[in-house]
Amino acid sequence: MPSSCPSYLGLFESGELARRTQQAVASLADCALCGRECHVDRSQRVHPGSFCHGGRQAYVSSVFPHPGEEVCLTGSGCSGTIFFSRCNLRCVFCQNFEISWQERGRPVQPRQLARMMLDLQADGCHNINLVTPSHVVPQILEGLLVAVEQGLRLPLVYNTGGYDSVETLRLLDGVIDIYMPDFKFWSPEISKQLADAEDYAQVTCRAIKEMHRQVGDLVLNEAGLARRGLLVRHLVMPGGLEDTRQILGFLAREISPDTFVNVMPQYRPEGLASQYASINRPLTLTEYNQALAIAQQEGLRRFDQG
């Protein structure tokens, strides 16, 4: 199979993709799909005991060709985004608060999700960008099975908050071409306060190591588009430069100095941020420039230029 083909085609042809899908769907009965590890039965309905309140069906809030993602995902066109609601992280400052906290969206069956993927391909998108996918991996795999059978040939982007289970990621080995996790916090106190996830850094470190094991450093094609690999986003938080240093140092030393990183300056107080004095202000230009300097000091050398 040509190297330019998405990874999942080989798994589909061998029957392994169907086997992984069955395994993932079965896991909903005792759900530990993401870092929350709620261990509730999501196999029949929406379950209020799960952090995401997710059930058997995935909920999609929007689907559209997105021109505003990283340049290596959009090129001169768009990345085909599918936004899943009922987030498994729910940061208090989320810029998509209505999606992640208020659970906006509609339930979709596998054939509907497949049609979304195929329509984005028909629109000329360079990839299928699965946004907030951690808690709906079984449903994504079900939709992918249908979509591949009907002609999907685009690479998949796993666009996650980073709070991912290694066991779930292993189901995606050979399925996902481009992993794009956030790495938001390092301090357990801060991640507890802002995302109710005291172990966020610990879980995310393990997850990113697994992602990198699967796909390696980001590889671009001759047009500068991402073909395969790891791309890490880090949202610089007001007053959070010590966390920034720890996160970027981890990436340089324990993942790779060639980790492709987007150091993001666009924090602004959204959602419930006004209730937290430490983050109830925008990031300053000085803080962002200091974060860029830290990235280089820690030894990283590949950055998004968007």
Number of C-alpha atoms within 10 A of each C-alpha: 8 6 7 12 14 22 21 23 20 15 16 17 12 10 11 14 23 17 13 20 22 14 13 23 19 14 18 24 16 14 21 20 24 24 23 22 14 15 15 17 20 23 18 11 12 16 16 12 13 19 17 23 16 25 23 21 20 25 23 20 18 16 19 18 23 17 17 12 16 19 18 22 26 21 17 11 16 23 27 31 24 24 21 26 30 26 26 28 27 21 24 22 21 21 16 16 19 15 21 25 19 12 19 16 18 13 15 17 16 19 15 14 25 23 18 22 31 23 17 24 20 10 14 14 25 25 27 27 30 24 22 23 26 26 31 26 24 26 22 21 24 22 22 27 20 19 21 18 13 12 10 22 21 25 23 24 29 25 24 22 23 28 28 28 21 20 13 20 20 15 19 21 18 17 25 21 28 30 26 25 25 20 25 25 28 22 19 16 13 17 18 15 14 21 18 17 21 18 18 26 22 14 19 24 21 15 23 27 17 19 28 19 14 22 18 21 20 23 18 14 11 8 9 13 19 25 24 24 23 28 30 24 22 19 21 24 26 19 14 20 16 14 19 25 18 16 21 28 21 15 24 19 12 12 21 18 20 17 22 22 24 20 21 16 20 14 18 17 20 17 18 16 18 14 12 14 8 12 22 16 17 14 20 16 10 8 17 20 13 14 25 19 12 19 23 16 14 18 16 21 15 16 18 15 10 10
